[in-house]
Amino acid sequence: MKIGVLGGTFDPIHVGHLVIAEEVRVRLGLSRVLFVPARISPLKLARPLTAAEDRLRMLELAVASNPYFQVSRLDVDRPGPSYSVDTLRELRSQIGTETQVFFIVGADALVDLPNWRQPRSIIELCQVVGVSRPGFEGFDPATLDPLIPGASRKILLLDVPEIGISASAIRARISLGLSIRYLVPEAVERYIYEHALYDTRTAAEG
């Protein structure tokens, strides 16, 4: 069996995430893709995240129509920052060693892989899939080998449809009263408005 793992804050989940997951699933013949929302992202400690349960619920709504997508509470239920190596270790303990794990990240993030917690363990636990990102091209995994021996053998670069959408831009549009239709799944859009998420105008009035 082969499974994909896509982690992140998903604050909020948007169609760009879904397109990436589906493209990787089809191209690599994955049995399923796990979306693993971080409880606390070590890369985003400066910005308060939306409540984990809200982000989790938006993910569940977003993937409900795809039988190959699944949401995991792995990081949400574990205290402290969500480090990728801890996520992968815990996942390995649950699924065993026979299942192949493909850890999906943006190719731009790979440049910083040597600075992640225990990067050597990460490449031992999984196959890393670096997906193309708008404005980021030409990365050579071999440049990581001096710092993470053997890294290039465990990194697969994959071109996927590049959709220039970011969660930060979506949050900004909501705070400005702009439409986010077609940027997020309809059920997610409805959840955001019903729970007044990201609307700083509402917060100010309250």
Phi and psi in degrees as a GROMACS rama.xvg file:
@    title "Ramachandran Plot"
@    xaxis  label "Phi"
@    yaxis  label "Psi"
@TYPE xy
-126.98  127.058  LYS-2
-125.482  149.443  ILE-3
-101.531  150.444  GLY-4
-128.021  121.232  VAL-5
-121.182  108.461  LEU-6
-101.998  169.38  GLY-7
155.86  178.665  GLY-8
-82.6915  -28.9082  THR-9
48.7877  60.1376  PHE-10
-123.671  67.0787  ASP-11
-103.849  171.588  PRO-12
-60.4926  140.386  ILE-13
-137.986  175.908  HIS-14
-65.1584  -25.7985  VAL-15
-60.6113  -42.4452  GLY-16
-60.173  -43.688  HIS-17
-67.8307  -39.7769  LEU-18
-62.9487  -44.0614  VAL-19
-60.6419  -48.7096  ILE-20
-61.1621  -42.7898  ALA-21
-69.0132  -39.3797  GLU-22
-64.4595  -45.4819  GLU-23
-64.4937  -41.0647  VAL-24
-58.0822  -48.0404  ARG-25
-69.7287  -45.2547  VAL-26
-65.263  -35.4368  ARG-27
-101.363  -1.09972  LEU-28
65.5171  43.0243  GLY-29
-77.239  144.455  LEU-30
-72.7456  -33.0296  SER-31
-163.535  164.214  ARG-32
-123.483  125.827  VAL-33
-94.9096  125.928  LEU-34
-94.8418  121.627  PHE-35
-119.421  95.0271  VAL-36
-71.8787  138.583  PRO-37
-78.9855  138.658  ALA-38
-70.9182  -49.7234  ARG-39
-135.907  122.309  ILE-40
-87.3872  124.524  SER-41
-65.9128  -15.5039  PRO-42
-91.5508  -8.98627  LEU-43
-132.494  41.0411  LYS-44
-69.6064  -21.8369  LEU-45
-75.8503  -19.364  ALA-46
-115.39  125.723  ARG-47
-62.4085  133.79  PRO-48
-89.376  154.848  LEU-49
-61.2655  149.362  THR-50
-48.4623  137.291  ALA-51
-57.2572  -38.6787  ALA-52
-66.5679  -33.8914  GLU-53
-67.5329  -44.6373  ASP-54
-65.4148  -37.301  ARG-55
-64.7401  -43.7615  LEU-56
-65.7484  -39.409  ARG-57
-62.5561  -38.0557  MET-58
-62.8249  -45.5093  LEU-59
-59.8613  -40.9805  GLU-60
-65.9773  -39.3466  LEU-61
-67.5894  -35.0945  ALA-62
-99.2419  -0.772793  VAL-63
-55.8178  -31.9353  ALA-64
-87.1943  -3.98598  SER-65
-112.327  110.493  ASN-66
-67.6199  -12.5146  PRO-67
-92.2148  -6.52507  TYR-68
-102.85  143.365  PHE-69
-145.039  143.81  GLN-70
-102.779  134.009  VAL-71
-111.898  139.131  SER-72
-91.4886  9.94382  ARG-73
-47.0747  -53.1411  LEU-74
-83.306  -30.5432  ASP-75
-63.5156  -37.9742  VAL-76
-85.5789  -6.6206  ASP-77
-100.413  129.388  ARG-78
-70.1351  158.714  PRO-79
85.1996  176.019  GLY-80
-60.6193  149.352  PRO-81
-94.7397  94.5583  SER-82
-88.9076  138.104  TYR-83
-57.2746  -40.0962  SER-84
-64.0523  -36.4327  VAL-85
-68.7455  -40.1039  ASP-86
-60.3653  -47.6136  THR-87
-66.3128  -38.1475  LEU-88
-63.7121  -45.5091  ARG-89
-63.5894  -41.1913  GLU-90
-62.8811  -43.73  LEU-91
-58.5381  -39.3599  ARG-92
-66.589  -25.0077  SER-93
-86.5938  -37.2911  GLN-94
-104.638  -9.177  ILE-95
84.0511  -175.191  GLY-96
-96.5722  -9.95753  THR-97
-75.932  -31.2248  GLU-98
-76.7583  132.207  THR-99
-81.1958  132.659  GLN-100
-112.141  126.668  VAL-101
-113.154  109.975  PHE-102
-91.3276  113.86  PHE-103
-93.5142  123.05  ILE-104
-138.375  160.872  VAL-105
-70.1177  140.127  GLY-106
-58.4611  -30.3944  ALA-107
-65.1167  -30.0116  ASP-108
-72.8189  -22.7255  ALA-109
-63.8298  -30.0172  LEU-110
-57.0215  -34.3013  VAL-111
-93.8323  4.17101  ASP-112
-53.0592  -38.6242  LEU-113
-60.1806  -21.1204  PRO-114
-92.6151  -3.84247  ASN-115
-71.44  161.762  TRP-116
-66.8914  123.118  ARG-117
49.4012  61.2351  GLN-118
-61.5495  -31.9882  PRO-119
-64.4352  -38.7682  ARG-120
-65.8168  -36.0379  SER-121
-58.8259  -48.3793  ILE-122
-72.7673  -17.5986  ILE-123
-79.1171  -28.3952  GLU-124
-85.4681  -16.9475  LEU-125
-158.755  173.281  CYS-126
-97.7306  124.443  GLN-127
-87.7805  131.926  VAL-128
-113.585  112  VAL-129
-94.2877  115.426  GLY-130
-97.107  145.008  VAL-131
-61.5302  146.234  SER-132
-128.891  146.042  ARG-133
-55.334  128.986  PRO-134
82.2597  4.00393  GLY-135
-125.862  111.948  PHE-136
-139.393  160.299  GLU-137
81.086  15.3712  GLY-138
-73.1935  134.39  PHE-139
-111.354  112.844  ASP-140
-56.7247  -24.6064  PRO-141
-62.5162  -22.0654  ALA-142
-67.2392  -15.935  THR-143
-86.5339  -17.6208  LEU-144
-57.892  -38.6236  ASP-145
-61.1144  -30.0574  PRO-146
-96.2258  -32.157  LEU-147
-128.6  88.1041  ILE-148
-52.5002  128.877  PRO-149
83.0432  4.30238  GLY-150
-59.4583  -41.9236  ALA-151
-62.3654  -27.1389  SER-152
-74.4619  -18.5968  ARG-153
-109.281  12.9588  LYS-154
-120.301  126.266  ILE-155
-114.369  124.161  LEU-156
-93.9561  134.73  LEU-157
-134.145  126.655  LEU-158
-80.5531  127.633  ASP-159
-126.879  161.449  VAL-160
-55.3767  126.883  PRO-161
-92.6483  111.294  GLU-162
-113.067  114.754  ILE-163
-78.4017  65.2627  GLY-164
-121.798  138.623  ILE-165
-131.984  151.693  SER-166
-62.8907  -36.2332  ALA-167
-64.9829  -37.919  SER-168
-67.0465  -36.975  ALA-169
-65.2716  -44.3246  ILE-170
-61.0012  -39.9987  ARG-171
-65.02  -40.818  ALA-172
-63.3994  -40.9039  ARG-173
-63.4598  -42.6412  ILE-174
-65.6958  -22.6941  SER-175
-95.4409  -0.0692681  LEU-176
77.6866  20.8057  GLY-177
-91.7517  157.462  LEU-178
-71.3027  142.972  SER-179
-118.026  13.5506  ILE-180
-58.2364  136.52  ARG-181
76.0746  -7.24889  TYR-182
-89.0162  -27.4114  LEU-183
-130.187  158.476  VAL-184
-58.2981  151.014  PRO-185
-56.4444  -41.7368  GLU-186
-65.5708  -33.0836  ALA-187
-71.3437  -42.6187  VAL-188
-57.1883  -44.9892  GLU-189
-63.3872  -41.9076  ARG-190
-63.0751  -42.3135  TYR-191
-59.3148  -46.2162  ILE-192
-73.6261  -36.6853  TYR-193
-64.7297  -30.2606  GLU-194
-105.735  9.36163  HIS-195
51.7723  44.312  ALA-196
-81.2424  140.657  LEU-197
70.5111  0.255172  TYR-198
-90.2826  94.7452  ASP-199
-66.4957  -22.7033  THR-200
-66.846  -41.6176  ARG-201
-63.9422  -41.8967  THR-202
-62.6925  -39.2771  ALA-203
-67.2531  -39.1126  ALA-204
-68.1571  -33.5967  GLU-205
